[in-house]
């Protein structure tokens, strides 16, 4: 049986009312992703939140009546509540209350499949709940409680009933586990650093996984649900005989992505901060795509990737039936790519753009190797594209174009081998 939910937002001016209404539409989709049923959405206009209830007391009384009349199980607020506000609201409304942050954490708990994702989500949830212990005191057990449901998944009832010391110990243990994972990822990235690192980023459900599958012929999970996949997927993509890149699909972003998730997913998001190029995927059918672009850019800045080279990619063009909209996007976002991961439209042009981006980061180096050292000659030839090759006085001179890290390591290897002769 679905959890019946009522959604509440606060707009600080009449002009902001419609923006908040749009935000509640996204919140409704989050609730449905978590397995809930949205009964009604309410927006209150007031200059600022109240310390006691966030909204006005009159609305609290109205919410109490609505929840009683429609047997509502859960009230979800679009903005983060303080522990005091949450406690007062539950007392005044008579049903369980959570905020947007708790809801997103819950969805991540639902979709955590791998051991790494489960560790990351548990850490984020515990850090969120630890920050609320001061306001909740001994009532912290109600977060998990016997009622369960949306906002109460994750570490489990026993974890939510332990004292601050036990929670702190668990957080320390999870952080150590993530540090081990981060070291393993760093080792994997070092093995790939000779290749051009390209990472897909974008708002949740923007079509990243569909595009990833199309580009590298993979079978990553594709779903219309928000945050369907949490784990990064990486595949190689050959753009030409001498240019191979590594393409990584990452977890989707969202407006007001809880900072606990950004922190705990740092091992996964490190793929973003160390990329050579970001493909920012945008859903071309989205009505408010500019807001989603801004939300992704804010998150990129938060993880230290705000200055990375970016190619904007508008996806799902097969679902856009308004040619005027596509023309407007082409005018407003000069240089953007327009693709359909489903039909393959625009993929060839995107690959061409990727090849150009990779080639812009390539350098040309000259290597001189004794003509008798076929082992070193083979190493040089396999490190990039040989532009010129000539033999003079028993030595072979090769002009090679490739990626800077690969040619840098090649230089050290060749010099070291020749000195050790």
N, C-alpha and C positions, 0 to 999 in steps of 0.2 A: 504494500500500500504506500503510495507516494506521500511524502511530507507536504502538507498544505502550508504555503508560505505567503506572507504579506510583506511587500517591499516598501521602504520608506527612504525618502531623500529630502535634503534641506537645500533650498536655493536662497542665497543671501540677497537677491533682488528679483524683481519681476522679470527683468531682462534675462536673468540666468535660469528662469524656470524651464524653458524648453531644452536648454543644454542638460539640465538635471534630468528631465524626462527621458532624453536620449540615453543618459547614463543608466537610468533604471531599466531601460530596454536591454542593455548589455547585462545588467545585474540579473534580470529575469532569465536570460540565456544561461548564465552561470548557475542559477538555481536549478534549471532544468537539466543541465549537465550533471549536477550533483544528485539528480533523482527526485527533485521536488516539483510541486505543482504550484504555480503562481496564481493566487486568488485575486489579488488587487495590488495596485501600485499607487502610492500617495506621495505628493510633493508639498512640503510646507515652505512658504516664503517668509523669512524673518532675517533681520540684519546679521545676527550671529547666533551660534549654538548656545543653549543654556547649560550652565555647569552641571545641573542636576540630572536633566533628562535628554540633553542634546536638542530635542524639539520642545515646543511649548507643552505645558501641562494639559491644556485643552485637547491637543492632539493625542496625548497619552490616553486620556479618557475615551476618545473616539476609537483609538486602536483597541482598547479593552473591549468595547462593544462589538467591533467588527470581528475580533478573534472569537468572542463568545458565540456570536451569531453564525459564523461560518466554520466553527470548529478548527480554527487555525492552530497549527502546531508550532509555527516558527515565524518570528518577525526578523527581517534582515535589513539592516541599515547600510546605506551606500557608502558611508564614510566611517572611519575608525572611531570607535567609542572608547571612552575611558572605563576602567573597571567600575567606578562609582556610577557612571551613567548606565552601564549595562545592568548593574544590580538594581538600580532604581527603576529602570524600564521594565525589567522582568517582574518586579514587585507590583508596579502600577498596571501593567498590561495583563499579567496573569499567565504568561506563556514564555517560552524560551526566546531569547534575543541574542543574535550574533551580528557582527559587522562584516563588511566586504572582505577584509583581510582573512578572517576566520573561514569564510566561505571558499576563498581561493585556496587556502591551505588544505581545506577538506577535499577539494577537487584533485589537488596534487596527490593527496593520500589515496584517493580512489584509483588514480592512473599510475601509481608507482608500481612498476613491474620488477625491475632488476634490483639487486641488493644495493647498488649505489643509489638509485633513485629513492629507495625506501629510507636509507640513512639520511639523505639530504632532506627529505620531507619531514622525517621525525625530528631532526635537528631544528628545522624552521618552526615546527609546531611547538616544540618545547621552549624555544627562545621566546616565541610570542606569548606563551602562557606564563613563562617565568616573569616576563615584564609586567604581568597583571596580578601577580601573587600579592603584592602590597595592598592592592585595592580589594582583593577577594578574601585574603586571610584564609581561614579554615574552610571557607565555602568553595575553595577551588575544585572540590570533587564534583560540583554540579556541572562543570564543563564537560565531563565525560558522562558521569552519572548513569543511572539505569534507563533514562529516557533515550539516550543515544541519538542517532539520526544525523542530519546535516550539521556540520560544524563540530562533531564530536568523534570523528574517525581519527585514526593515526596511532599514537603510542599506546592507546588503550586505557581502560579505567584504572588499572593499578599504577601506571605511570603518572596519572593525574592526581592520585591521592597521596603520593609520597611528599615528603617535606622538601624545603628548599635545598638542603644539602644533597639529598639523593638526586634531585633533578639536576643540580649543578654537576654532580659526578657523571650522570648520564650524558649531559651535554659535552663534558670534557672527553668522554670516551668516543662519542660520535665525531667530534672534531678531529681526534687522532686518526680515526678510521678514514675520514675524508682527506686528511693529509697524506695518508698512505696511497689513496686513490689518486690524489693530485700528483704524487711522485711517479706513479705508474703512467699517468697520462703524459707527464713531461717526458718520460723515456720514449713513449710512443711518438710524441711530436718530434723529438730529436731524430728519430728514424725517418721522419717524413720531411725534415726541414730543407732537404735539397729540392723539394717540389714546391710549386706555387700553391699556397694555402688559401682556399676560397671557402667562405662560410655563408650559409643561408641564414638570414635573420628576418624577423617580421612579426607582425601582430599575430596573436593566436588565431588559427583557422584562416590564415591568409592564402593558403595553398602551397606552403613550402614543401611539405612532404610529397605532394603530387608532382611538383616540379623536380624535386630531388630524384624521384623514381624515374621520371622521363629522361633526365639528363644522364643518369648512370645505370639505367636499367635495373634498378633495385626494387625491393618489395617492402619499403617502410610502410607502417600502418597509416592509412588515410581515413579520416573521419571528419564529419561535420561538427562533431562535439569540440568544445574548447579544451585545449591542453590534452589532446588525445595521446600525444607522445611526449615523454620527458627526457629520454636519453638521446644523446648525440649519436648520429650515424655518419660514418665516414666511408667514402669510396673514391677510387681513382678515376679520373676522366682524361682520356687522351684527346687533345685538341688538334694535334698534328704529329708527324713522326718524331719531332724533337721537343714537343711541349706537352707535358703531362701535369695536370693539377690534381690536388686533393680537395674534394668537395665534402663539406660537413653540414648536416642538417641539425639545427639546434632547437631547444624548447622555445615555444612562442612567447612573446611578451604581451602585456596588457596594461591599460591605464592603471596607475597606482599599484603596480606589482609590489607585493609586500617586500620590504627591505630584508626581512628574514630569509625569504626565498632567494633573493639576489645573493646574499651572503653565503647561504648554505650550498647553492649551486655554483659556487665560484670555480670548482674543478671543471664542470661542464662548460661554463661561460668563458673559461680561460681560452677555449678554442676561438672565441670571438676576439678577445683582446690581442691574440697573437697572429691573427689572420693577415694575409697580404692584401686581400680584397673581400669586401662584404657585398653580398647580393641582398639588397633590402626588398623583400617580396611584399607587395601591397595588393590587396583584394580590389580589383577594378570595379567590382559591383557594389562596394561599400559606399553608402551615402555620405558618411563622414570620414572619408579616407584621410583627409588632411590631419584630423585629430589623431588617427592611428599612427600616421607617420611621425607626428610630434612625440607621441608616447614612446615609440620605438627609439627615436633619437635621444630622448631623455634617459632611457635605460642604457643605451650604448654609452652615453657619457658617464653614467654611474659605474659601469664596469670597466672604464678606462679605454673605450674603443671609439670615442667621439670624433677622433681625428683620422680614422681609417678611411682609405679610398672606398667609395661606395658606388655601386651601380643600382639604380632604382629599377625594379622589375614589376610591372603591373601584370598580375595573374588573372586567371578565370575570364579572359577576354571572350571566350565562347559563350559566356552568359550575359555579355553586354550587348543589348540589341539597339541601343541608342548611339548611332555613329557620331552624333554631335558631342556626346560625352567623351568618347575616345579622342576625337579631334581636339577637344578642350584640354584633355590631359596631355596630349602630345605638345600642345602649345605651352602649357604651364610648367611641364617637367621635361625640359629639353634634354635630350640624350637618354631618356628612359627607354627601357625595352618593354614590349608588349607581347605576352605569351599566353598560351593555354597549355597547361601541363596535361590536360585530358586529351586534346586533339593533336598536340604537337605544333600548333601554329606559333610561329615566331621563335621556335627553339634554335633553328639554324642561325638566325641573326644574333641571338643571345650567345651562342657558341663563338661566333665571329668576334663579338665584343669581348668575350672572355679571353680569346686568343690575343687580341690587341692589348688588353690590360696586362696579360702575362708578359708579352713581348716588351712592353714599356719598362718592365722591371728587370729585363735581361741585360747582361753586360758582355763585352768582347774582351777576351784575354788571349795572350800568345804564350805558347809552351814550346820549349826546345828540348828534345829528347834524343839520346843516341839512337841511331837507326836500328841498332841491334836489340834495344830494349822493347821487345814486342809486348811485354806485360804492361809497361807504362803507356805505350802507344794505345793499347786497347782501353786502358783506364781513361785516357784523355778523350778518345773518340766516343766513349759511352757517357761522357759527362755533359755533352751538349752537341750543338750542330757545328760541324767542322766547315768553316767558310773558305779556308785556304790551307793547302798542305804542300810543302816543298822540301827537298833534300839538298843539303849542301855540306860538303866536308864531313860526311859520315853522320851528320845530325839532321833530324827531321824537325822542321818548324811547322807548328799547327796553330792556326788562328781559330779559336773556338768561341761560339756565342752560347751562353747559358745563364742560369740563375746564379747570382752573386755568391750565396752560401756554398753551393756545390763547387763552383770554380775556386773559391777560397780554400776549401778543404783539399781540392785537387792539387792546388799549388803547394800546400804543405806536404802532401803525400809524395809528389814528384820530387820536390827539393830534398825531402828526407831520404828518399830512396837513392837519389844520386849522390848525396853526401856519404851515404853508408856503403858505397861501392868498394 
